[in-house]
Amino acid sequence: MSRVLIVGSEGQIGSQLSIELSKTIDFDKLFLSDIKDKSKTDFKYLKVDALSYDDLKKNILDNDISEVYHLAAILSAKGEKVPKKTWNLNMNSLFNILNLAKEKIIKKVFWPSSIAVFGESSSKNDTPQFTDKEPITVYGISKLAGENWCKYYNEAYDTDVRSLRFPGVISYDTPPGGGTTDYAVDIFHSFKSGKNYNCFLNEDTTLPMIYIDDAINAIIKLMKTSKDNLRIKSSYNISGFSMSPKMIADELKNLNKEFDVEYNSDFRQAIADSWPNSIMDNYAREDWGWKENFDFKKTVNEMIHKLNIK
């Protein structure tokens, strides 16, 4: 059985992925790592500098790790405020992982990409796997470059690096992390706290989304699929459903007529406007059997019942 490391384990995806992986991986074979000094879980925690090739290599060799989920990144909205830092973390940490895979020290890698790779020249509706990509954020630029590097390493060095182009991820367990779709989590926090919500996107801004449980299941299903079945060597399109802020607001107002949402768009509106309204993920469905379990209404219901305000 593989010994697994999650880099970026305390974030939105990492925190849930570690729980799900622990159901099939022995406790002593699952290792977590993040910028924090310790984990909020009881799993083995490694203090690893993802920007240090030598530190990564030492920890991976010392713990006989063969599979890495590399989730560490600075997201779209936050990244616009610190572009140089965003590029450095997002790209150089990936290079370290790719080179360890090239040396066959790591046998299998998962790395998440994003719909941020698309841009104003991309198809807006049912955006296909292959289309023009002109990202307008440093985060998107880093993800597009990362996709191409993953493809290059897979083809040139026969590495096994797998990736998904995630849409906005809606999660009940962790607070928003600085992305353009943060509103889709923020609004539930306000609702559960008995407060009105000030949305930073226009009410009719439609974007593709995915519920956290579907996101985690997609990662695990992709990683279990035979390498020979995977036609996409860069990153697979994937989506759950599309929605707008008004759609969520209307659902929440049906539950509490006193709840109100104001719309005051900021710099994140331009980012959202450059992204697709909906995604075509036929390659994922055909190659490894992707199928979402959560639609819009089911996701709203899950968030209402599972989100706990601390």
N, C-alpha and C positions, 0 to 999 in steps of 0.2 A: 504494500500500500504506500502511495506517495506521501512524503512529508511536505506540508504546505505552508507557505508564508503569504500573509496578506499585508501588503504595504499600503498604508492609508486605511487602517482597520477601524478607526474611530469615526469615520465619516458616514454619510447617508447610506451608501451602498455597503461599505466595509462592515459596519456594525451588524447589519442584517445577514450579510454573506457568511460571517464567522459563525453565527448561530446555526444557519442552515447546513454549512459544511460539517459542523460538529456532530450532526446526526449520522454521518456516514464515515467520518474520520476519527480514529482514536484520539483521545484527549491529548496525549503526549506527542502527537504528530502534526498538530495545528499550532502555528506560530503567528502572532500578531505584531504589527509594528506601526508606529505613528510618531508625530512630532511631540506628543505628550509624553510625560515621564513614565506614566503607567496607564494600563488599560482599566476601564470600568468593569471588565469581565475577569474571570478567573483563568482564562487561557494563558499559555506561556507568552510572555511579552518580551520582545527584543528591542533594545534601543539602537536603531539602525539609521544611519545618515544615508538617505536615498541618493544624495548628490555625491557620495563618495563611493567610487567603484571598489576600492580596497575594503572599505567597511562592509559593503554589501557582500562582496565575495567571501570575506572571512566568516560572517555570520551564516551565510548559506552553506559553506563547506563545513563549518563547525557543527552545524545542526543537521547535516545531510539532507538538505531541502532540495527537492527536485521540481516543484511546481510553485509558481509565483503568480499572485493576483496583484498587479501593480495599479493601485487606484489613486495614488497621491497626485494631486493637481490643485492649481488655483483656478477657480471657475470664471465664467464669462464676465459678469458685472464687476466683481472684485478685481479681476485681472486687468481691466481697463485703467484702474487706479495705480497699479504697479506693473506696468508692461514688461520691464526688464526682468524683474523677479519672476513673473509668470512664465516667460519664455525659458528662463534658466531652469526653474523647477520642472516644468512640464516636459521639456525636451531632454535635458541632460540626465534626469533620473531615468527616463525611458531608454536613452542610449546605454546607460549602465546595465540595465536589465537585458537589452538586446545583445550586448557584447558578452554577457555571461551565458546567454543562450547560444550564441555563436561558438563559444568555447565548450559547449555541451555540459556546462556546470549546471545550468537550468535546463530541464527537459521540456517543460511546457509553460507557456505564459498566457495570462489573460490581461488585456489592457483596454480600458473603455475609451471609445471616441464619442462623438457628439454630433447632433444636428447643426451645431455651430460651424461645421465645415462648409455648410451651404451658404449661399449669398444671394444678392439681388438678381443675379443672372440665372439662378437655379429655378427649376420648375416649382411653382408655388403649391400646386395641388397634386397629390399622389406622386411626390418626388421620387423618381426611380433610383435604383442602386447606382447607375452610371449617369451622371449629368454634370453640367458646369458647376464648379465650386469656387466661389470667390468670397471667403469669409471676411468679415469686417471687424472682428475682434482679435486681440492677441491670443486669446484662448482658442478661438476657431482656427487661426493660422497654425498654432502649435499642434492642434489635433489633426489638421490636414497633413501637415508635415509628418506627424507621427504615423498616420495611416500609410503614407508612402514608404516610410522607413520600415514599418512592419512588413509590408509587401516585399520590399527589397531584401530584407534579411531572410524571409521565408523562401524566396526564390534563389537567392545567391548562396545562402549558407545552410539551407535545409533546416531552418529553425522551425519550431512549432509555436507560433504566436497567433493568438485568436482575439478577435475584437468585435464589439458591437457599437454602432452609432446610436447612443441613447438619445431619446427625446427628453423632455422634462420629466423628472422622477418625483412622484408624490409619495412621501413617507411620513408615518406617524411617530417614528422612534427618535429621530434626530432633528434638530432645528435646521432651517435653511442655511446653505453654505456659501452664499454669494453668487448665485446664478440668476439668469434672467427670468426663469420660471419660478422663482422663490415665492411669488404671490400665491401660487397654487397650494402651498403649505401654510404660509403666513395667514391666509384668510381663515383657515380652520382654527388656528391658534386664537385669533381675535374672536371668532364666533364662540368658541368654548370658554373664553374668558369673559364673555358678556360685553364685549366691546365692539364698536363699529370698526370698519376697515377702510383704510385709505390705500387704494390700489395704484401702483406705479405704472400700470399699462392701461390702455384704452379698453373699454368694456367689450368691444367686438374683436379684440386681437386673438385670433384662433391659432393655436399651436398644438403640435402632437405631444402626447403625454403617455406615461406608463406608470402603473401602480407598482410600488416597491416589491411586492411579492412576485409579480410577473417579471420584473427586472432580474431578481435573484434567480428565479427558475430558468430564465433565458440563459444566464451565465452558466449555470450548472449543466443545462442541457447541451449547450454549445461545447463545453469542455469535455463532456462525455462522448461526443460524436467522434467517429473515426476520422482521422485527418484526411483520409482519401476521399471522403464525402464532401469536403469543404472546398467549393470552387472559389470563394472570395478570400484572397490572401491579405487584404487590407482591413476592411471593417464592414460588417453586415448592417444594412438598414434594419431597423426594428421599431415597432410602434404598437401602442395599445389602443388609443383612441385620440380624437382631437376635441379641444374644448376652448372656450373663451372665459375671461373673468366673469362676464355676465351670466354665463351658464351656471357657474358655481354659486354666484350670488343669488340667483333665482331659486336654486334648490335649497339654499340655507334660509332664505326668506320664507319659504313654504313651511319651514320648521319653526321659525321665530319671526313673526311679522315686524318686530321691533328692530331687527338687525338691518343695518344700512351700510352701503358701500359707496364711497366717493371715488371718482377716477381722476387722478392728477398724474399724468404721464411724466416721466423724467428721461434721462439719457438711455435707459434700458428699452424704451419704446423703439428707438431706431434699430437696436439689436434685434428685437423681436420681429420687426417688420422685414428684416432681411432673411428670416428663417421660413421654412415651409409651413403651410397650413396643415398638410397631411403627408404621410410617408407611405410609399409602396415597399413592402418588405417580403416580396415573393421569393427572393433567393433564400432567405432564412426559413421560410415555410417549406420550400422544396428540398433544401439541403439537409436540414437537421430537425424538421418537424416543429418549427416554432408555431405556437398558437397562444394568444393571450387568454386569460381567464377572467380579467376584470375590465368591464366597460365603464363608461363615465358614471352612471348611476350607482353601480356596485362599488366603485371607488369612493364616491362621496359617502355612501353608507358605512364603508369600512373606516374611513377617517373619522367620522362622527363617533363611532363606537370604540375605536382603539386609541385615539389621541388622548393622552393624559397631560393636563397642564400642571406643571410642578411649581 
